[in-house]
Amino acid sequence: MALTFYESGDLKLSYIKFIGVLKINKVNKKAKENIIKILNSINIKLNINNPFNLANNELQKLPISIDF
């Protein structure tokens, strides 16, 4: 299901589903990779207590200015 939502562009729901996959299988590499891809695309603000969400929230606080 998570991949279906990812491919259809519903990244927030896909993120939630991939987190569910990791609850079942903590070492699922594809789920982890897709979560990282999603977090690179959008900033998800959810009250989900997991390492990906916590790390993303902290990274969003960093003052980064990139001049291309």
N, C-alpha and C positions, 0 to 999 in steps of 0.2 A: 504494500500500500504506500509506503513512504516514497518509493521511487516513482510511483504514479503521480503523486502530488508534486514531487520535485520536477518531473518532466512536464507537467501541466502548468507549472509556474507558481503553484501555491506553496511558496517556500516556508511560510510560518507553520502550516499544518504538516508539511514534510518534516520540518525540524522536530516537531512534537512526536511524530511517528518514529523517526530515527532514534530519539531518546528512548522511546518504548522498546525498540529493538535492542538497545544496549542494556536495558533492564533485564531482558531475557538472556542475552549473550554479550557479556561485558567485553569480549575480545573481538567483536565483529569489526574488522578493519574497514570494510566498505561503508558501514554506518558512520564510523568516526570520520572518514574522509569526506563523506557527503555533508556531515554536520559542519565541518570546517569550511567547505565550499559555500554553504548557505550563510554562515556567519561572515564570510568575506563579502557576500553580496548585499546583505541587509543587516540592520541592527534590530535584533529581536529583544523586546522588553517583556519578559515573562517571569513569573514567580516560580520558576523551576530550579530547584536546588541540585545542580549537577556541575561537574568540573568545567564543562564547555561553556555553560551559561555564566558561571562565576568568572572564568577567565575572560570571556568576551566583555562582560560588564567592566572589568578592571582595565582592559585594553582600550575601551571606548573613552575612558577618563584621561588617557594620555594626550597631552597637547602635541599633536603632530601636524606640521605644516610641510606639505610636499609641493615643491614648485616644479612642475613639468615644463 
